[in-house]
Amino acid sequence: MDSCDVRTRAYKNGKTFDQCKEIAESMNVQLKKQIEEHGKVLWNEILSKVDHDELVYKLTLKYLRRDGYDIGNSQIPEVKKFTH
């Protein structure tokens, strides 16, 4: 049985998975600054910034959660700093 090679599979605009991860990581730098300045960033803003690329969008949210941000939920579609 053949399996997909994640290193060479093309996603939106012909990007590989590794390229999508790099884009998501670079987006997080910008988004963290915006969260610091404005207190939050809406999911729609993130989706717009990643040019509606679903994989990069999901990876961006994943990395923000990894870095200690509250990524919200379907009732509260925004990313903000955790308040302890």
C-alpha positions as CSV (number, residue, x, y, z in Angstrom):
1,M,0.0,0.0,0.0
2,D,1.4,3.4,-1.0
3,S,1.4,6.2,1.6
4,C,1.7,9.9,1.3
5,D,5.0,11.5,1.8
6,V,4.3,14.6,4.0
7,R,7.5,16.2,2.8
8,T,6.5,16.4,-0.8
9,R,2.7,16.6,-0.8
10,A,1.5,20.0,-2.1
11,Y,-1.1,21.9,-0.1
12,K,-2.7,25.2,-1.1
13,N,-0.6,27.2,-3.6
14,G,1.8,24.2,-4.0
15,K,3.4,24.5,-0.5
16,T,4.7,21.5,1.4
17,F,3.7,20.8,4.9
18,D,7.1,22.0,6.2
19,Q,6.6,25.3,4.4
20,C,3.1,25.7,5.9
21,K,4.7,25.1,9.4
22,E,7.3,27.8,8.7
23,I,4.6,30.3,7.6
24,A,2.5,29.5,10.7
25,E,5.5,30.1,13.0
26,S,6.3,33.4,11.3
27,M,2.7,34.5,11.5
28,N,2.8,33.9,15.3
29,V,5.4,36.5,15.8
30,Q,3.1,39.1,14.2
31,L,0.1,37.9,16.0
32,K,1.7,37.9,19.4
33,K,2.6,41.5,18.9
34,Q,-1.0,42.3,18.0
35,I,-2.3,40.4,21.0
36,E,0.1,42.4,23.2
37,E,-1.0,45.7,21.8
38,H,-4.8,45.1,21.5
39,G,-5.4,42.3,24.1
40,K,-6.8,39.9,21.5
41,V,-7.0,38.9,17.9
42,L,-10.1,37.4,16.3
43,W,-10.1,34.1,14.4
44,N,-11.4,35.9,11.3
45,E,-8.4,38.2,11.4
46,I,-6.1,35.2,11.5
47,L,-7.9,33.5,8.7
48,S,-7.6,36.7,6.6
49,K,-3.9,37.1,7.4
50,V,-3.1,33.5,6.2
51,D,-5.0,34.1,3.0
52,H,-7.7,31.6,3.9
53,D,-5.2,28.7,3.9
54,E,-6.9,26.2,6.3
55,L,-3.7,24.3,7.1
56,V,-1.7,27.4,8.0
57,Y,-4.7,28.7,10.0
58,K,-4.9,25.5,12.1
59,L,-1.2,25.4,12.6
60,T,-1.1,29.0,13.7
61,L,-3.8,28.4,16.3
62,K,-2.0,25.3,17.5
63,Y,1.3,27.2,17.9
64,L,-0.4,30.0,19.7
65,R,-1.9,27.5,22.2
66,R,1.5,25.9,22.5
67,D,3.0,29.3,23.4
68,G,0.5,29.8,26.2
69,Y,-2.3,31.7,24.6
70,D,-6.0,31.1,25.1
71,I,-7.2,30.3,21.5
72,G,-10.9,30.4,22.5
73,N,-13.7,28.2,21.1
74,S,-16.7,28.4,18.8
75,Q,-18.5,30.6,21.4
76,I,-15.6,32.9,21.8
77,P,-13.6,33.0,18.5
78,E,-10.6,35.0,19.6
79,V,-7.1,34.5,20.8
80,K,-5.9,36.3,24.0
81,K,-3.4,35.9,26.8
82,F,-4.4,33.5,29.6
83,T,-5.5,35.4,32.7
84,H,-4.3,33.5,35.7
